[in-house]
Every structure is written in C-alpha cells, then in structure tokens.
C-alpha cells in the first residue's frame, strides 16, 4: 500500500485531517465509481447498445459504442450524436435474389417518399404489387484544495460504479422502407357472376365479411353505382372499387367478390375475403433463433393482414443490432385469403470488445482510467445480452457484469447486474492516511415498453437495488489502526448500505431532424436487507425524484445542437451514494469531478457540433464543439456548499473513424474556486478514446 510514516507524524496529522473528513464523506460512500460504463452513447451513434434499464442518471459524453436498437431499452447517459439522425443507405434494405429493383436506384429522400398515393400496378392478371416507396411512417417533423477545507468527496475514494438513470440504449435512425417487404396481390376470386343482364338497378349493396372497413366506408365508394341502371361490367367495377379501397388502406391480401345470387328488391350482396398471415418462414439465420424473429414480426400480422403494419415491424426488426440486413416477401398461402411471409436474414456480428482511455475518474483515486468491456448481444440465440467490464486507475479497480433476457416480443426485459470495486486515496497529502474503501452493488431491473413505433416509444420499469460500501483508515496497528470511517452516515464499522426500489418512465420521440428523450425516476429507500438506519443522520430511508431530458437537433450534415438537462429533488438528507454530483466531464466542464455533492441539484448543458474536416478514405470526421454547462446544488438540512453554482464553458474536438472515437475538451470555469490545479481536470482538460473491435 503506501509508505508508512513514523508514529509521531501520524499523531501530528491525524486530528486535523479527521476534522476535515467530518464535513463531508463523499467518495468513500459513493460506491458506484470505478465502472463508468459507456452506455448507449450517441456519439458515433451509428453504434451503441449496452447500458440497460433502471440505472441512475449520469449525464455524460457519448463517444464510442456499439450498435443501438429500438427494441431494446433506450438510455441517455450521454448526449445524442449526429449519426442518430442519419438514415442508412437504402441499399442495405434491398431484397436479394427476388428479382426486384435495387433500392439504391431509387431516391431515398423524404420528399420522394411522401409524394403521391400508392399506385396499383397490374403486372399480370394474377399479380399485384404496390410501390413501397409511397409508404412513410408518420414523423414529427473550494473543495478542490487538498487543505483542511476540502470536502471528503474530493479526498475519499470516489464511487466505483457510475450508474446513470438513463440506460445506454437509445434508438438508432429510422431506415427507409425501400423494398423491405414485397407484397402480393390478393388471391384472384372468380366471380361466378349473376345471370347475364343488359342493365340492372342496384338500390344498395349488402357487405358481408368486412371487419377492417365499415359498411359506411364501403357504401361511400359504391354510391356512384346505385340508384341508376348499370351494366354487368359496371357491377364488377363496383367490386373492384371496394377491393381498391382495401388495397389503399394497406390490406393487399384482401379483396371483394360478388357470388351468384338472385337480385331481390335491388339488393346485391358483396362478400369480402380479408387476408391473414398463415405462417412465417425464416431463412439463412445462423445463431439467432427463428422464434426471436418470427414473434416480433407476428406483432404486425393482425387479421386482416395490413402490409403497412407488417412493414413497420420489419423496419423495427431491421434496427436490431443482432441483424445486419433482412428482406421479406409475401407469397400466396394454401387457402383462399392466406399468405406466407418468407424472411431472409443476414446476421450481424454480436461479439465486441471495447477499450477506453480517459480522465473521467475522481483525482482522489487517480483520474486516468483504463477500461475494457466484452459484449455479446446473442448468448444462446434468444437475444440475451452479456456485458463484462473491468476498469482501473492508479488507485482503484472495479469489475462489473450484466445479463439481460427478453421476456416477450414487445421488448420487455429482465436484467441482473452486479459489480465490486476497491479504491484507495492517492492524492496528496491524504494518501498518508491510507484511506481505503470496498464497494459492491446488485440490481434487478424489469422494463416493459407500453407503446412502440418507428418514431416513438413509451416504457416503464422498476429496479430493486442494493449498494454497500465500507471505508477505513488503514493505519498501522502500532497507532491503533485500522480505523473505520464512521462519518457521513456510516455505521460503527464504516459500512454504508442503501436498499431502494426505483420506478422509472421513459419516453422517446424522433423525426428526421430531431430527437427528444425524457426519463423520470422515483427512488424509495427502504429499511431492509441490513440497510443503514440512523437517528438524526442520513440513512437508507428516503424519497427522491430524478428527471433527465435531451434534445438533439440536426440542422445540417454532421452539424447539430445538443441540449441536455438533469434534475434531482429529495425530501430527505441523502447518503453520498444517492447525492447529486456536479463538476467534471459529464456535468460541468472546467471543474474536477463531483466538486459539489448535494441532496438536490439541477444541470443544464448546451453544445453545438460543427464539422470542420472529413477524411472519406477512413470514414473520418472531425468536429469542433463549443459548449456551456451550468450546475447548481443545495441540501435539505446541511448547509449549502459555497459556491453552490458552477458555470463552465469551452470548446471540444471530436474525431470519429470507423472503430475509433476520440474527444478532447477544454473547459473554462466561470465561477472561481480555490484549487491547487494539480490535475488535468483542475486545468479544465478532459479526454476520452474509445476503440472497438467492430
């Protein structure tokens, strides 16, 4: 550990240093620090996934990740990135070996997709196709000084696990329909016909078998054929008009026919055959199970079958990071009005290794962090996600694991996550006291989307969590050590335990130029599972609310505005594990991490990213990003920090290149504080480098 000083030096330093510890016990009890997990980032957002639902807020920079998906929980640990709004090349959606025109030959522009109504084209008497380009889903458009006045949040080991309330799975861009689904003409139904008549007068049509469209809708389109003499050809034309109405509404496997019948009182019976999907056949999938794919597509296979609903489910599935491309074709089924859906799947590589270098950690345990994460998005074929990560600094080590399974095709998930970490203070002069901490956590999260389309998602969930940390002064036995640190709500053995239920709600809305995301979480602390209970001091019994929002606006190619906010309100004084941290790369740049740690807090940040250089040969993009961050914190019963508001501004440089994402920020503090400026963070410098295997 550290070099042990003489007994005399310990007895001289100990009283004064312990006096300053009693002012605030931040980092030791902030147990989630070592694993700052780069959850679903929006930084090269054409990549992302991994952070899962129910975690606490931690707004941060979104740089470097994996591929996102709409069917998975979304999260906002980090800012949205420009590529979140970039539509993929339509060519990736073009059917293969189907004899269809390549989607790359068609204009992928939004305007071209929005113009005109679906046009029915008859290629042969038995074939009907509709151009899918016409389909378009609706879219809206102090304390830093190492002297006696330093809060313990800057002296004790910082939390080992960064756990944002937003998960890292923010959905990716919307793929254009292209020719993802090739519809077919409804089965031709031969009209046995009426007796040959020169002309007849139809008083009204009687419709049988229609459920998708009402009698009133059908009467409206057939009114021109009533109450006047019509020929037999015009009678069949009325039938074709009804079939066309079904086609225009997306029911491409439905149709109308007029059976043999005597005409009585001018009433003609018209029967509707409404199509249904007989089965789904999945081809060419290797590891991903048929059931995983077919159950999700079946959500769009209501009776009668609507090609628009089916196409939307296919587009949602195309966003799944487990699937690289898919094409689908409808074919006639074995019975009248039935059809089969044949899906060809090209699976994506679901294994990834991500390496991270940054200075995001607290300087008290070493700000320079090295992290490696192993990620598998399809463990056994059912889409299970496994994440294992290890992170270290010169004064801390942390190991974290997460496993998530799907419970239903609507995207409901159950996730188990756990982590352990150890840390020691290495920042002078407190390193002489040999302050050490151990921490661990266990979370169980259930998340269920309630509403999900290409443009919008609403989900709710609940997390049961338990966190524990223990802090000690590892002094020599000769001077009576080691001593447990009992300040800040810890018990006589130095333990702090928090048990809580967290109810969260998530909403996402996006269009071609905007992404809005909001997350709300209510946390109820419990006296259970040996949780910390104190009289007159913060403990595990509390009620707090945290809300986070992000807005991303794309105003030009690779140029965007990012605004993010974060608020916490509590009715009780909180242990440092639950407090709101202000300062650092993820909150207010220009200051060291968690310079302020309070019961309540608010954060607002705005950033503009502008492209300055492109390197097409390596798919590289350099952006300059001026930013402004404002954060404020206050306590329930303890005195508010001074200052309680931090304001920082500056500029960042971002580089994105295939499997590499890098960022360098320089923040200028606009509110002066006392600091020795011995670290990069205290000089306003922050960097992060992310390298992925794929």
N, C-alpha and C positions, 0 to 999 in steps of 0.2 A: 504494500500500500504506500503510504507516504513515509518520509523520513521522520522519525520520532525525535522531538526536541527534548531538551532536559526538563526535569520536573519543575525547576524554577520558572522556566519560560512558560510552561503550561499554566501554572498557578497565576502568573502575571497576566496572561492574555485571556484566560477563560472567563473571569467575571464580566469584563467589558463586552466580550463577543456574545456571551449568552444574553446580555441585556438587550442587544440589538435584535437577537433572534425573536424575543418575545413580542416584537412589534408586528411580525407577520410571518407565517410559516408556509410560504407558497410552494416552492418547488418540491420539497420533500413529499408533500401530500398530494400534489398534482400528479397522480400516479401515471397518467397516460401521456408520457412524453417520448419515450425512446422510439416508438414506431410512428413516425409521421407518415402515414400512409398516403401515397399519391392516388387518391380515389379518382373516380371518374373525372378526368380533367377535361377541360375544354381548351386545352392548349393545343396541341395538334389534334383538334378534336376528331379528326377523322379517325382517331384512335381513342380508346378508353374502355373501361368497364370497371371493374373490380371493387370499388368500395360498396358496401352493402347497406341495407336499410337500417334505420333506427339508431344511427350513431349521432353523437353530439355535434353541434356546429363547430366548424373551424374554417372560416373563410381563408382561402389560400390561393396561391398562384397555380394555375392549371397548366403545367408544362410537362408533357411527356406521359404517355399512357398507352392504353390498349384500345381495342375497338368497342364502341358502345352498342347498345341495343335498346330498342323501345320496349321490348317485352320484359326487360329486367328493371329493377328499381332504379330510379334516377337519383342523383345526388348533386349537391352543389358545393362540395368542399372548396372548389377552386373556380375561378372565373370562366365563363364561356369563351370558347375560342372561335375564330372566324370560320374555320372549316366546318363548324357545326351547321352553317347555313349553306354550304356549297353542295349543290346537287351532284350526285355521281354521274359519270358518263353513262348516258342511256344504253350504250353498247353492252354494258355488263348485264343488262336485263334482257337482251335479245335472245329469243328462243334459238336453240341449236337443233339442227337436223330436223326442222319442222317445215322446211320449205317456205319460211316466212321472210319478208324483207327485214334486213337488219335495222334495228332501232337507231343505229348510228347514222343511217341515211336520212333520218327524219329530224326535223328541228326540235330540239329539246326545250325550246323557250316556253315560258309560262304562257305568253300570249297565244302561241300557236295551240296550246292545249285547251285554252279557254274559249276559242272561237268556234262557233257553229254547233249544231246539234248532231248527235250520232246519225250517220247516214247508212241506210241499209243497202247493202250491195249483194246482188244475187249473182254468184259466180256460176251456179248451175241450178237446176230445179231442186236439187236435194241439198244444197249447201247455202248457208247464210253466214256472213261474217260482218262484224261491226268494227270500225277503226277505233282502237282503244286510245288513240291519241286524243280523242274527244273527251275522254274521262278525266276529270280533275277533282280531287277531294276539296271540300271547302277549306279555305285557308285565310285567316285574317292577315288580310294583309298585316436630483433625487436619488433616487433609489439606485441608480446605476453605480454610484461610487462604492468602492469596497470598504468605506469607513463605517463607523458605528451607526450611521443613519440609513444604511442600505436595508431595504426590506428583505426578509428571509426569502421572498420569491426570487431574488437575484443571487442568493447565497447558497441555499439548499439545492440539492439536485432537482432539476426540472422534471416535470412529468414525463413518464416514459412512453406514453401512448397518446398520440394526438388523435382524437376521436371526433370528427366533425358530425354535426347533426344531419347535414345533408350527406347522402351517400354519393359515391362517385359514379353512379350510372345515369348520366344524363343522356337522353336520347340523341341519336345522330340525325343527319339531314334526311329529308324526305326524298326517296327515289322516285323518279317519274314512272308512270305506269308502263310506258313503252309498249311492248308486246309481251308483257309478263304472262298474260293469260290469253290463250286463243279460244274464243267462244265458238260455239257451233250453232247452226240453225236448228230450231225445234223440229222434232220428227214430223215429217210430212204426214198429214192426216187426210186421207182421201174422203172427200165429201160424197157419200153415196148419192146425195142430191135429192132434190124434190122432183116431183113429176114435171116434165117439160111444160112450161107455161110461157106464153108470149110475154105477158106482164101480170104482175100481182100488186096488190096494195097491202103494205105492211103497216098495221096500226101501231104495233110496238114489238120489240124483241124481248124475249124472256131468256135471261142468262142463267146458266146452270154450271156450278163448279168453280165459280170465281171467288177467291179469298184475298188475293193481293190487291185487286182493284174493285171498287164498289160498283153497284148497279148504276148509280148516278153518273159515275165517270164513263161507263160504257154506253149509257144512254145518250150522253152528250155527243160522243163521236159518231154514233149511228143515227142521230136525229135526221141528218140530211136524206136518209133512205126510208123514212117513214112518212105516212100520210100522203103518198103520191104513187102513181103507178111506176113500178121498176121492173127491169128485166131480170132474168135469172143471173146474168153476168153481174149486174149491179148488186144483187143479193150476195153473191160471193165476194164482191168488192167490199161490202159492209163487214163480212167476216174478216177480210184482210186488214181492214182498218182497225178492228179490235186487236188482231194479232200484232199490228204495228204499234199500237198503244202499249202492249206488254213489252215489246222489244225496246221501245224508247225508255221505258222505266227500268230496263236492265234485266228483264225476265226473258232471256234469249232462248231458253229451252221450253217456253210456254207458247201456246197457240190456241186458236179457236176453230171450230168446225160446226157445220150445220148438218145434223143427222137427218135421215129420211123421216118425214112426218107429214101428216095432213095439216093443211092450213085451216085453222078454225078461228073465227072472229078476228082475222087479221093478225094473229099472234104467231111469230116464228121463234122456235126455240133454238138458241145458240149455246153450244157446250164449250167449256174451257178446259183444256188439259194443261194444268200447271206443273211445270217440270220440277224434278227433285234430283238430288245427287245420290246415285246408287252406291258409289264407292270411291275411295281414294287410293291410288296406286303410287307408291314412292319408289323411284328407281335411282340407282347409282350411288346411294348413300353408303358410306363405309362404316364409320363408328357411330354416327348419330342414328338413333333408333327410328323406325317407321312411325311409332306411336308419338314420339315427340313432335314430328312434323304434321302428321295427319290430324291429331287432336286440335292443333292450333288452327289449321285451315278449316276444319269442320265447324268452327265457330261462325264462319261466314256462309255456311251451307244450310240456311233455313229453307223451309218449304213455303212457297215455291222458291226455287233457286234464283238468286239475283246475282248477275255477274259483277255488279259494282261492289256488293258486299264481299264477294269472293276475291275480287281483285285487291280490295283493301287488306284482307287477311294475308294475301300473298305478299303485298308490299311490306306489311309489318314483319312478316317472317324474313323477308329479304334483309331487314335491318339487323337481324340476329347475327352477332359476331361469330357464331358457330357455322354459318352458311356464307360461302363466298358468292355463289350465284345460284339461282333456281329459275326454271322455266316450267310452264304448265300448259296443258292442252285438255280441252273438253272433247270427249267423244261420245257417240251415241251409246246408250245403255241397252240392256237386253229387253227392256219393256218400253212400251209407249210412254213418252214423257220423262224417261230416266236418262241419266248421263253419267259418265265416268270421268274422273279428273286424274290425269296422269302427270306426275311431277318428276322432273329430272333435277337432281341436286348435285352441286359441286361443293363439297365441304371445305371450310376454311381450316387453317392450322390453328388449333385451340391451345397449343402449349406456347408459353412465352416466358422469357427471363428478362427482368428489367433491373438495370443498375442505376443508382442515383448517387450523385455527389452534390452536396450543398452546405450552406452555413445557416441552416434554419433552426438549429437547436439552441438551447439556452447557453450562454457563455459560462455559466457556473459549472456545467459538466462538459464543456467543450462544444463550441458552436459548429465545428466542421464534422459533418455526418457522412458516413458511407452506408449505403443500404442496398440490399439485393432482395428481389422478390421473385418467387417462382409461382406461375399462374397457370392453371389448367381449367378450361371452360367446359369440358365434357369428360368427366371422370369415367363414367360407365356407359355412356350412350343416352342418358336421360337429361343431359344438360347440366349436371351438377358442377358447381364451381368450387375449386380448391385454391386457396392462396396461402403461401407460406413466405414469411419475410423475416429478415434479420437486419438489424441496424446497430451501428456502434458509433461512438465518438471516443475521444481520449479519456472520458470519464464515465461512460455509460454503455450498456449493452441491453438490447431488447429483442425478444423473439415473439412473433405473433402468428396466429393461424386462424383461418376462417373456412367454413364449409357451408355451402348453401345448396338446397334442393328445391325443385319446383313441386308444388302441391297440386296445381291444376293448370289447365291450358290457358286460363285467363292471366297467368303471370304471378299467381300467389306463390310466395317463397317462405321457407323457414331457414334461418341461418343461425349457426352456432359459431361464436368467435371467442378466442381466449388469447391471453398474452402474459408474459412475465418479463421483468426487467430489473436491472440493478444499476445504481449510479453512485458516484461519489463526487464531492465538490473538489474541483481542481483549481478554482480561481483564487488567486492570492488576495488577502492574507488568510482567508478562511480555510484554505487547504490544510493549514497546520492543525486544525481541529479534527480532521479526518471524519467529516460528516458523510455518512453513507445511508443509502435507502434501498429498500427492496419493494417491488410493487407487482401486482397481478390484477387481472380482471377476467370476468366471464360474462358474456352477453348471449341472450337467446332472443331472436327477433322474428316476428311474423309480419309479413307485409302483403297486402292484397289490393291490386288495382280495382277500383269500382267502375271506372269509365275509361275507355282507351280507344283512341282513333289515331290516324296519322298525324293530326295536328294537336291533339290534346290528350292529357292523361290526368286522372284524379285517383289518388291511392291513399289508404290509411294503414296504420300498423301499430304494433305495440312491442316494446322491448323490456325484458326483465334483465337487470344488470346488477352485478356485484363487483365492487372495486376495493382493493385493500393496498395500503402502503405502510411501511414501517421505517422510521428514521432513527438513527443513533449517532452519538459522538463516539467514535471508535478510539478512545484514548487508552493509554497503557494501563494495565492492571495496577501498576505502582501508584497511579494517581486516582485509583478508584474506578477506572473505566472498564468496559464501555458504559456510556450513559444513554438511556432512551431520551429522545426529544419529545417532550410532552406539551409543547406549546401548539397553539392553533387548533385545538380540539382533539389532539391525540390522547390516548389513554396513558396510564402509568407505565406501560411497556413500549410506548412510542407508536402504537398501531392506530391507524385511521381506516374505518371501513364504512362504505356507503352502499346501501341496498336501495334500489329505486325501480319504479315502473314508469316507463316513458311512452306516452301516447302521441303519435305523430300523424300529420296530414301533409300530403304533398300534392302540388298542382303544377302542371306544365302546359304552356301554350306556345306554339311556334308557327311561324309562317316563313316565307322565302327570305324575309329581311329581318325578322325579329324573333327573339326567344325570351319568354317570360317564365320564370320559375320561382315558386314560393314554397317554403316549408315551415310548418308550425309544430312545436313540440311542448307538451306539458309533462313535467317531471315531478313525481310524487315520491319523496323519500320515506322509507319505511324503517320501523324498529323490528327487524327480522334478520335471521341468519347472522347473529352476533354483530350487528351493525353498531357503530359508535353512537352512544347516547350520553349526553352531558346535561348538567344543570347550569343554565346561565351562559353556556358557550355553544358555538355552532356544533351541530351533530347531523346524523343521518335523517332526521325528521325535518322535512322542508317541502315547500311547494314553489315551483318556478316555471316560467314560460320563456321559451326562446323562439324567435322568429327570424327567418332569413329570406332574402329575396335577391334575385339577379335579373337584370335586363341587358340583353345584348342586341345591338342594332348594327346591321351591316349596311353601310352607306356607299360602298364601292368595293371592287375586288380586293380582298385581303385588307380592307380598311374598316375598322369597326369601333363602336363605342361600347364600353362595358361599365355598367353601374351595379354595385352590389351593396347590400345593407345587412346589418346583423344587430339584433336587439335581445337583451335578456332582462327580465323583470322577476324579482323574487319577493315573497312576503316574509322571508326569514333570513337571518345571517347564515352564510354558507361556509362549509368547509372548502379549502382551496381546490379540492377535486372538482367542485361544481362552480367555481367562480369564473368570471368573465375576464379574459386576458386581453390586454391592449398593448401593442408595441411589437414590432418585428415584421418579417417579410409577408406574413399572411394577414396582417391587420393594418397597422400604421407604420409605414416605412420611414426610416430616419431615426428610429429608436431601437434599443435592444428588445429581444423577445420578452413578452409578458412584463414589461416595465410597470404597468398597473395591473393589479389583480383585485377585482371588486365584486360585490354581490350583484350589482346591476350594471348594465353598460349598453352603449349604443355605438355603432360603427357605420360610416358611410364612406364609400370609395368610388372614384370615377377614374377611368383610364381610356385613352384613345390610342389605338394601334394603327400605325400608318406604314405601308410597305415602302422600303427605300432601295431594295436591291433583290433581284431574283437570279437564281442560278439554275436554269432549266435542266442542265445536264445531270445534276444530282438532286433535282426536285427541291432545291433550296430556296428559302425565303427569309429575308432579313427585315424586321420591323422595328421601328422606333416607337416607344410607348410613354409619353408624358402622363403623369398621374398625380392625383391629390387624394390624401387619406385624412379622415377626421375620426377620432375616437374619444369617448367620454365615459367615465366610470364613477359610480358612487355606491356607498354602503348603506345597509339597513340600519344598523346600530353603531358600528365602529365609525370613527372619524373618516371623512373622505380624504383621499390622497391629495397631496399638493405638489404639482398641479393635478387636477383631475381630468383635464382635457389635453389631448395630444393632437397636433396637426403636423402633417408632413407632406412634402411634395417633391417631385423629382422626375427622373426620366429613366426608362429601361430600354434595353436592347434584347430582342428575341430572335433566335435563329431556329428554323425548323428545316429538317432534312431527313426524309425517309425515316430511319430508325433513331434519329438523334434530335433532341430538343434541348436547347440551352437558353438561359436567361441571365442577364446581369442588370441589377437595379442600383441606382444611386439616389438615396433619399435624403432630403434636407429637412432637419427638424425646425419647425416654425415656432415652437414653444420651447424656451430654453430650460435645461435641467442641468444639475450638477453631475458630471460624469468624467471619469479618467480617460475615456476613449482609448482603451487598450485593445479593443476587439474590432473586427470588421463591422459588426452590427452597429457599434457605437460611432463608427465613422460613416454610417449610412450606406454601407456596401453589402449587397446580397447577391448570391449567385446560386444557380441550380443547373445541373447537367443530368439529363436522362437518356440512357441508351437502352434500346430494347432489341431482343433477338429477332423480332419480326415487326 
